[in-house]
Each structure stands twice: as C-alpha cells, then as structure tokens.
C-alpha cells in the first residue's frame, strides 16, 4: 500500500493485517489501533475516545504530544537528527547528562551517558559494575522486571511470559525475595534470603551488584520500604557491592520525586532510567558514581542510536515541563486522588484487598471473595476487557496476574482522572454482578 494512501481501516481489518504480518510473540493487550492522542486521551481509527490510564506503560508522564516536547523535537529536527555521538558529538547530549546528574541523589561526583532502551541501560549498568569490581555475580529480586534481552530476562524474576522457552540464560544471576507483606514476605525475610544466597550459592566477595526497582513495575507495584533500601546500602558497603536502582518505570517523576530512590534516605551507586524521561522518544540513561562510570575502557560503552539528538531534545523539554508545570507536586496530588478513589471502591468491593503505591504509581490487588490466599487473575482480566469497551485503557500486572495498575499522565486534568475512575467503578460492579 502506498505510504500516502488514505484508508478508512477498522480495528478489525488492521488486526487481520497485523496477524498476517507480525509474529504471535509480539503481544497486544487490546485490539485497538490509535489514530491520534492528546494528553491523557486517545482516539482510535474508528473515532472512539479512550481515557489513557496506561500511559504507554509509564512512558507518558508528560502526556501524549506535550506541546513543548513536540516543539523541541521539531526544532532539533531542523538542525541535525543523527551523527552517532561517538563519531561527532552534539551539545544536547552533554547538557542532558549535566541536568540528570544534578537531579540524581548522592553526595559524590557522578557521570551519565545514554542508550536507547531500558534493557540496554540495565545491561550497561551491570557491565560497569563488573568492570569496576572485577566480579561477575549479580543479585536481583523475585518479581522484578529488567528487560527482554538475554541478560535482562536473566535478571527478571518472573518466568511467564518473559522467560518461558528462552533459556539458557547468562550464569551468575541469583534472585532474593522482595519485601511483600501482603504475601507474607517481611523485610527481615528478604534480608534473610540474601544471607542464604551468600551461604548457599555465591560468596559476597564475588558479587558485583545488587539491582532492584524502588517500586516493582511488572511485579505488581510493590514498594521497597526505605528501611530495606538502607539495609541493602549497608550490606553493599560492607562487601564492596554496587547498588543499582532500576528506575526505568519509577523515574521521571512518577512517584512524586524525580527518582523514587530519593525517598530512601540513602543513595544507590548507579541509577538506570528510560520510559518517561523523554516523553515517548527512545532514550535511556545510566547515571552513577564517576569512579565506577570511568572503569570501562574507551569503546566499551555506547551504541549507534544511543542518545539520539531528537531524544535528547525531548528529554531536555521534559525537564523544563516538570519545572514549569510543577509536575512533582502534581504527581503527589494525582496519586492521592487515585488512592482516595480506589480506597472508596475497596470499601464497596471485598475483592479489592489492597490499594498501594508511591506518588502517582498506584495499583489495586484483587482476590476471590477477599481471600488473600486466592489471587483473582480472572476477575482482573474481565475488568480490563470491560474497561476497554467502556473507553478506559487499563493495564494488569503482578506475579499472580491479579493487579491493576494506573499510570495516567501527570498532566491529566482532575476531570479526566475522575471520569476514568468512574468507568473503573462501573467495571468493578459489572464484572462481579
């Protein structure tokens, strides 16, 4: 079909073309094709409007097509759109690194550089940790998600659908338990599981890094308590281990601070970012202690598209938008509005047994009849399926598939958020009738 051909395709017709041309493994949550989007609203090719509570999986904290981001990218496109930074450099890359360094916690010298995806950032953080420590082993956590590359899958603590059928995975990766009181795992239990790894699997002196999400994303929006992060910091200091905060989903203001680890009271050695840092343009970052970041030799870090000029311009515009529109304060207000509304729903529906989150990274967890021993993945699926029919885009997650997460753009109006919450309330009622 010619690129300039005008079509009046339906979602059904486009799905038929999709199935014929694309592999089954490339999942698609809803049989919907977008035509246009604005802030927290999406319209499909048939003209139907949706409220977006998914935000491109935490990519659109500044909403769809924020005017300042669009303007910045257009201006950059008129200058240069690619050189490969390692061949011929450009100032926006350096400026973005400077700004992110200034916003990253830790009373020590830092450096930063850019890649294209969150998985790349995670892999490169591990590369740097191994280069700096001359060790190989890495500890991650059950329920964690760190990407779909081979090392990313190895670090990910969830088999289906991410790891099933793709092994063997890189060696020297170990998983500890993540604190999850709702499912019976205390901070003490999690720390004990780390001790067990050191006793039964690998000595601490061979561990290069411990990596965790401040709030588990795909794992179910479980929050790492500050006391847990502080205990990890002490453990890493004791054994010379690099502490990596994977902020791919939590970063860029989603939790009420620019980075969620700002709420720990201690600083990680390295941070990975991606998703919302450029408002939908592909870029990721590794930010860390300068002494660690300088360990790889020249040529050991980089990528052809890494830190693309258009993405750097978009990321700088995101920072400007956060400052001018006070989106960190907005994140807290949105989170409180969501939690208040979800708490009211929980009082009406025994199936909703937990309302949780940090800032505007909020979720509910569903159980059959309110029984914490019976996670209700089926109800979760029915609610999401009903929601899309009503014009609300939702995402599920969690180790048991029974969590509904909300990642609405921070720029969404209260009216749109309330409209979406009313639709969710209707779904909860209809799916349990």
C-alpha positions, 0 to 999 in steps of 0.5 A: 500500500502506498505510504500516502494512501488514505484508508478508512481501516477498522480495528478489525481489518488492521488486526487481520493485517497485523496477524498476517504480518507480525509474529504471535510473540509480539503481544497486544493487550487490546485490539485497538489501533490509535489514530491520534492522542492528546494528553491523557486521551486517545482516539482510535481509527474508528473515532472512539475516545479512550481515557489513557490510564496506561500511559504507554506503560509509564512512558507518558508522564508528560502526556501524549504530544506535550506541546513543548516536547513536540516543539523541541523535537521539531526544532532539533529536527531542523538542525541535525537528527543523527551523527552517532555521538561517538563519531561527532558529538552534539551539545544536547547530549552533554547538557542532558547528562549535566541536568540528570546528574544534578537531579540524581541523589548522592553526595559524590561526583557522578557521570551519565551517558545514554542508550536507547532502551531500558534493557540496554541501560540495565545491561550497561549498568551491570557491565560497569559494575563488573568492570569496576569490581572485577566480579561477575555475580549479580543479585536481583529480586523475585518479581522484578522486571529488567528487560527482554534481552538475554541478560535482562530476562536473566535478571527478571524474576518472573518466568511467564511470559518473559522467560518461558522457552528462552533459556539458557540464560547468562550464569551468575544471576541469583534472585532474593525475595522482595519485601511483600507483606501482603504475601507474607514476605517481611523485610527481615525475610528478604534480608534473610534470603540474601544471607542464604544466597551468600551461604548457599550459592555465591560468596559476597566477595564475588558479587558485583551488584545488587539491582532492584526497582524502588517500586516493582513495575511488572511485579505488581507495584510493590514498594521497597520500604526505605528501611530495606533500601538502607539495609541493602546500602549497608550490606553493599558497603560492607562487601564492596557491592554496587547498588543499582536502582532500576528506575526505568518505570519509577523515574521521571517523576512518577512517584512524586520525586524525580527518582523514587530512590530519593525517598530512601534516605540513602543513595544507590551507586548507579541509577538506570532510567528510560520510559518517561524521561523523554516523553515517548522518544527512545532514550535511556540513561545510566547515571552513577558514581564517576569512579565506577562510570570511568572503569570501562575502557574507551569503546566499551560503552555506547551504541549507534542510536544511543542518545539520539539528538531528537531524544535528547531534545525531548528529554531536555523539554521534559525537564523544563515541563516538570519545572514549569508545570510543577509536575512533582507536586502534581504527581503527589496530588494525582496519586492521592486522588487515585488512592482516595478513589480506589480506597472508596471502591475497596470499601464497596468491593471485598475483592479489592484487598489492597490499594498501594503505591508511591506518588502517582504509581498506584495499583489495586490487588484483587482476590476471590471473595477477599481471600488473600490466599486466592489471587483473582487473575480472572476477575482482573482480566474481565475488568480490563476487557470491560474497561476497554469497551467502556473507553478506559485503557487499563493495564494488569500486572503482578506475579499472580496476574491479579493487579491493576495498575494506573499510570495516567499522565501527570498532566491529566486534568482532575476531570479526566482522572475522575471520569476514568475512575468512574468507568473503573467503578462501573467495571468493578460492579459489572464484572462481579454482578 
